[in-house]
Amino acid sequence: MATGTVKKVVTERGFGFITSDDGRDYFFHRSTVTAPLDFDRLVGGELVRFEIEQDAKGPRARNVEAA
């Protein structure tokens, strides 16, 4: 699993971005956030772990959880 920090969360649209420890940014959707992490309470700077998957639009984060 990769690790990083939440860069930005757009709660009203249901997505956000994570900056991984290697400096790359990854899109994530609210449906990929796992319990007990609560998407609606995420703010920038939180440490997370996540998997990276290839999507039609490029790589994105899934199975986002608290680090």
Rosetta silent file (secondary structure, phi, psi, omega in degrees, C-alpha in Angstrom):
SEQUENCE: MATGTVKKVVTERGFGFITSDDGRDYFFHRSTVTAPLDFDRLVGGELVRFEIEQDAKGPRARNVEAA
SCORE:     score description
SCORE:     0.000 S_00000001
   1 L     0.000  144.529  175.707    0.000    0.000    0.000 S_00000001
   2 E   -86.614  159.562  175.858    1.089    3.541   -0.710 S_00000001
   3 E  -126.695  155.676  179.105    1.028    6.275    1.911 S_00000001
   4 E  -177.039 -166.443  179.701    0.429    9.982    1.650 S_00000001
   5 E  -125.364  146.929  176.581   -1.549   12.972    2.862 S_00000001
   6 E   -67.975  123.829 -178.895   -4.944   14.282    1.876 S_00000001
   7 E   -89.871  -46.049 -175.700   -4.304   17.328   -0.299 S_00000001
   8 E  -155.279  143.052  176.451   -7.839   18.520   -0.992 S_00000001
   9 E  -129.802  129.578  176.562  -11.392   17.312   -0.383 S_00000001
  10 E  -112.047   84.375 -172.060  -14.452   18.530   -2.291 S_00000001
  11 L   -61.729  -38.358 -178.061  -17.188   17.116   -0.045 S_00000001
  12 L   -67.381  -20.141  178.268  -20.112   18.546   -2.011 S_00000001
  13 L  -107.660   -8.883  173.495  -18.911   16.738   -5.154 S_00000001
  14 L    80.868   29.208  177.478  -17.681   13.575   -3.425 S_00000001
  15 E  -147.324  173.870  177.478  -14.007   13.466   -4.383 S_00000001
  16 E  -164.885 -172.437 -179.491  -10.558   14.598   -3.366 S_00000001
  17 E  -135.199  143.659  177.912   -6.840   14.300   -3.998 S_00000001
  18 E  -119.553  136.245  171.691   -4.022   12.607   -2.116 S_00000001
  19 E   -99.922  117.421 -178.396   -0.351   13.486   -2.437 S_00000001
  20 E   -74.621  166.408  179.692    1.670   10.297   -2.056 S_00000001
  21 L   -61.799  -21.613  177.754    4.998   10.189   -0.249 S_00000001
  22 L   -89.896    4.850  174.394    6.746   10.126   -3.636 S_00000001
  23 L    93.764   -3.700  179.401    5.099   13.447   -4.591 S_00000001
  24 L   -84.937  145.872  177.245    2.481   12.212   -7.068 S_00000001
  25 E   -98.923  139.180 -179.894   -1.143   13.308   -6.747 S_00000001
  26 E  -128.407  134.116  173.565   -3.980   10.797   -6.945 S_00000001
  27 E   -72.677  146.643  168.790   -7.709   11.361   -7.378 S_00000001
  28 E  -143.682  150.549  179.578  -10.056    9.478   -5.042 S_00000001
  29 E  -106.727  151.882 -178.626  -13.838    9.141   -4.831 S_00000001
  30 H   -54.896  -30.999 -178.214  -15.862    9.026   -1.597 S_00000001
  31 H   -69.702  -13.189 -179.159  -16.885    5.421   -2.375 S_00000001
  32 H   -96.425   -0.143  178.888  -13.234    4.293   -2.041 S_00000001
  33 E   -85.394  127.212 -177.224  -12.821    5.538    1.553 S_00000001
  34 L   -99.213  151.770  178.468  -12.980    2.652    4.038 S_00000001
  35 L   -66.025  148.298    7.407  -14.325    2.693    7.612 S_00000001
  36 L   -88.862    5.885  177.717  -13.589    4.024   10.165 S_00000001
  37 L   -66.751  131.411 -176.362  -12.334    6.929    8.036 S_00000001
  38 L  -108.649  113.217 -177.883  -15.279    9.258    7.322 S_00000001
  39 H   -53.014  -43.157 -176.236  -15.158   11.051    3.953 S_00000001
  40 H   -67.487  -13.125  178.820  -17.347   13.912    5.181 S_00000001
  41 H  -108.417    1.738  178.908  -14.879   14.658    7.983 S_00000001
  42 L   -68.350  142.294  174.570  -11.679   14.502    5.929 S_00000001
  43 L  -135.880  163.108  178.719   -9.567   17.647    5.790 S_00000001
  44 L   -59.886  142.970  176.022   -6.271   18.440    4.126 S_00000001
  45 L    98.210   -7.943  179.608   -3.158   17.095    5.820 S_00000001
  46 L   -73.568  139.479  178.079   -4.523   13.793    7.155 S_00000001
  47 E   -81.594  133.575 -178.884   -2.220   10.789    6.754 S_00000001
  48 E  -139.041  160.083  169.510   -3.694    7.914    4.739 S_00000001
  49 E  -115.375  150.157 -178.054   -2.797    4.574    3.152 S_00000001
  50 E  -161.991  160.720  173.346   -4.228    3.569   -0.199 S_00000001
  51 E  -100.004  155.288  179.488   -3.917    1.288   -3.189 S_00000001
  52 E  -111.941  129.877  177.605   -3.308    2.615   -6.679 S_00000001
  53 E  -127.198  154.026  176.469   -5.407    1.426   -9.613 S_00000001
  54 E   -87.731  130.102  178.206   -5.423    2.332  -13.292 S_00000001
  55 E  -117.782  167.624  178.348   -8.580    4.058  -14.461 S_00000001
  56 L   -58.218  -28.439 -179.264   -9.531    5.222  -17.959 S_00000001
  57 L   -95.924    3.137  179.715   -8.453    8.729  -16.894 S_00000001
  58 E   123.196 -173.874 -178.859   -5.188    7.592  -15.280 S_00000001
  59 E   -69.369  146.083  177.278   -4.066    6.282  -11.902 S_00000001
  60 E  -147.174  162.729 -178.860   -6.307    6.855   -8.892 S_00000001
  61 E   -88.345  145.850  173.614   -6.469    5.879   -5.220 S_00000001
  62 E  -143.018  165.645 -177.432   -8.786    3.203   -3.840 S_00000001
  63 E    51.329   49.594 -179.351   -9.257    1.528   -0.447 S_00000001
  64 E   -74.586  126.199 -179.307   -8.286    4.786    1.265 S_00000001
  65 E  -140.822  163.950  179.022   -7.829    4.278    5.006 S_00000001
  66 E   -64.666  142.263  179.763   -6.284    6.054    7.992 S_00000001
  67 L   -88.082    0.000    0.000   -2.531    5.580    8.289 S_00000001
